[in-house]
Amino acid sequence: MTQTATSNPSSTITITPTKYLTQTPIPTPTSTGSDQKPILSMGIVDPETGNEETIFEYRVHYSDPDGGAPSIKRVFINGVYHTMDLNSGNPWDGFFTKTIIGSELNIGNNVFYFYFIDDESNLVYLPVTSVFNGPIITQINTPTPTITPVPTDTPILLPLMDLFANGSSFDKGDTINISVKVENNTFNPIDMYTAIPLSDTLYWYPIWDEIPHPTRVTPGLWVIPIAAIQVNDSIPNGTYTFYAAITKHDSYDLLGFDSVEITIN
């Protein structure tokens, strides 16, 4: 899927995300032409409690009065999105599900919400505000914690981040590749946000819309491709800046920030 962010009425920057969704066209009822927003309802996770070996099913009902199938159908679990599949009914009026094993969730409480976009680019959430709680995961064999004294001179480990491009100056016909290197040297997941401002609006990775989408980064060293930009005649000359930030997981407590500036000639 290619998202296009407009910087002025006569020029565009085309950004190809590294995560995309393709869908095979299927017959749908004739549209009413009224462009009504779809409706999400009956969103649950089943069961509501379990352990690391339990299979959990996230389920929601999607209904589009215009008879359009969703172009994006996702459930965000602890800030990470998962694509859902049609389980029963029709794509324009049916139940979509996603199964997750408990070992992929957090011990204790988890949170989730549903995020759909129809074929007319209408976006709907469930719940409309806040998030659903659940499931609650219990550890099968809770180990006895070992308390090890921490020396007073032990440094506090903070994650490191480097946002970079494959150059700083680009001509027509070049391809700009934007990537971010994250070294999460903590023992917990962290969240990463990446955006580019165009025409006083921030467009957020990974689907380049106006809604911030956190990407969960587990401990380790990661190099994450952010975008590939094909420089063409429709892109005005000038300087563009990408921004990236890392925060504590499910929090806006800032742990790091970086930016990269590119020039189009």
N, C-alpha and C positions, 0 to 999 in steps of 0.2 A: 504494500500500500504506500503511496506517495502522498505526503501532505505538502501543500503549497502555502507559504507564508508571504503575504503581500506587503511590500515596504512602501509603495505608492501606487496610484491607480494604473500606471503604465509599465510597472516592472514587477518581477517576482523572483523569489529565491526558492528553488525546488529542493527540498530536503528529503532524502530517502532514509527512513529509519531502519535500524538493524533488526527490529522485530516487526513483522507484518503479518497480515492475515489475508488469505485468499479464500474465496468461496465459490463453489460451482453453482451457476444460476439454476433455479428450479422454478416450475410454474407456480404462480401465486394468483389469488383472486384479482379481479380488475380493481385498480385503485379508484377511490372516490374523488381524488383530485383535491381534497380539502387539506392535505398535509397536516393531519392530526398527529400529535405526539403519541408514541406507544405507551403502554401501561405495564409496569412491573408489579407483581403481587405474589403473595404466598411464599415469600423468601424464607427459607429455613436451612439449618444444618441438622442432619440426622445420622447418628444419635447426638444428643446434646452433651454427653459425657463419654469418656472412654480412656484408653491408654495408648501407648505407642504402637500397638499392633492393631488397633481398631481402624476399620475403613469408614470414613465419614463421607456422606454425600451432601453436597451443597445443591439446593434446588430452588428454582424460581419460575414463575409463570410469566410469559411474555405474550402480550396481545397488542396488535397494531390495527387500529380501525381502518387504516388505508390499505391493509393487506400486504404490507411490506415486510420482508424478512430482515432480521438485524444484520448489519454489516460488521458490527463489533459486539460480542457478547462475553462479558468477563465477570468474574468474581474476584475481588481484591481481598486477600487473606493476609492479615498482619502487614498490609501495605504492598504486597506482591501480587500481581495479577495472574490469573489463570483463565485460559479460554474455555468456555463451556460448550457442550454439545447438546443437540436436540435429543431428548429422551423419549418424548411421546407427543402426539398431536402434530400440528403443522408448524413450519418455521414462523408463520405470522400469528399463530395462536396455539402455543404449546408450552411444554415444560422443558427447561434446559437444566442440565446437571453437570457437576464436576465431582469426581471422587478423589479424596486425598487420604493417605495413610497417616495415622497419628504421629509417626516418627518424623514427619515433615513439618509438624506444628510445634508450637511452644508448650513446654510444660506449664500447667496452670491455665489461665484464661486466654482465649484467642478472640480476635475481632474480625469482622468481615462486612462487606457490602457489595451490591450488584451494580454493574455499570454497562449499559447497553446503548448503542447508537443504531438508528434505523437507516434505511436506504435513502432517506431524505435529510440525513445529518442531524436528526433530532436526538438529543442526548437525554437519558433518564437514569436516575439513581433509585436504589432501594436499600436502606431507607433514604428519604429525601435529605435528611440531615442526620449527623452523628453516624453510628455504626451499630451493627448487631453484635452481641456478645456470644461467645461460644465457638467451638466446644471447649469444655474443660478437660484437660489432659492430665492424667495421673501417671507417674513413673512406675513401671512394673516392679523393678527392684531398686528402691531408693538406697544409694550407697551411704554408708556412714561417713559424714564429712571429716576430713582430716584438716585440723587447724594448724597451719604453718606460720610461725611468726614472720612478719615482713620486715626486713631491715629498714631502718629509718632513712637510709640513703638510697633506697631503690627508686629509680625514676618512674614517674607515671607514664604509662604507654599511651600514646595518642596515635590515631590512624594518620597516614600521610596520603596526599593526593597531588597529582600533576595532570592538569588539562593541557593538551598539546595538539598541534596541527602538523601536517606534513610539509610545512613551509610557512612563510609569513607574507609573501607577495605572489599573486596569481594573475595570469592573463586569461583571456577568453579561450575556451577549449580545455583549460586545466580542470582537474578534479581535486577538490579540497576534502581531505579526510580529517575529521575531528575525533579524537580518542581521549580517554581519561584513564590514568593509572592510579589504582587505589591499593594502598598497602594497609590492610586492616590487621594491625598487630595487637588488637585487643582480643578478648575471649568471647566477644558478643557480636551479633550482627549490628551493622550500622546502615543508615539510609543515605542515598546519594540523590541529589537533584541537579539537573542540567538544563539550561535555558539559553535562548538567544532573544534579545529585544529587537523588535522591528516595528516601526511606526508607533512607538510608545506602548507596545504590547509585548509581554513576555510569552514566548512559545516554548513549551516544556517537552523534553525527552520523556518517553520514547515515541509518542504518537504526535508530538508537535502541535498540541492544542493549547488552550489558555488555562488549563487546570494542572497544577503541580502534581506529578506522579513520582512518588519515591521508588527508587530501585534498591532492594535490600542487598547488601554486600556482606557476605559471610567472612569469617577470619581467613586471611591468606593474602596473596598478591594477585591482583587482577588487572588486566588491560581490557577495557571495555570500548569497542567502537561505538561512537555516538552518532555520527552522520557522515554521509558522502554528498558533497555539493558539486554539481556539474556547472561550471562557470560558462554562461552563454551570453548572447547579446542583450537579453532582457534584464540582466542583473546590472544595476548602475554601478559605476566605479565608486569606490569609497572604502571606508574602514568599517569592519563588522567585528563585534566582540561576543564570544561565547563565555558563559559563566557556569561554574560548578560549585556545589557545596556539599559537605557531608555533615550529618547530624547523628545524634543518638537515635537508636531505633525507636520508631513510634513517638518521636519527640522532635521539637524544633531547636534543641540545644545544639548550637553550632560547634563542630569539632574542627572544621577546616574549610578553606575557601580558595578558589583559584579562578583565573580567567585567561583567555588566549585571544589575541587580536590578529586579524587577517586583513590584508589590503587587496582589493580587486582593481586592476589597472584597466 
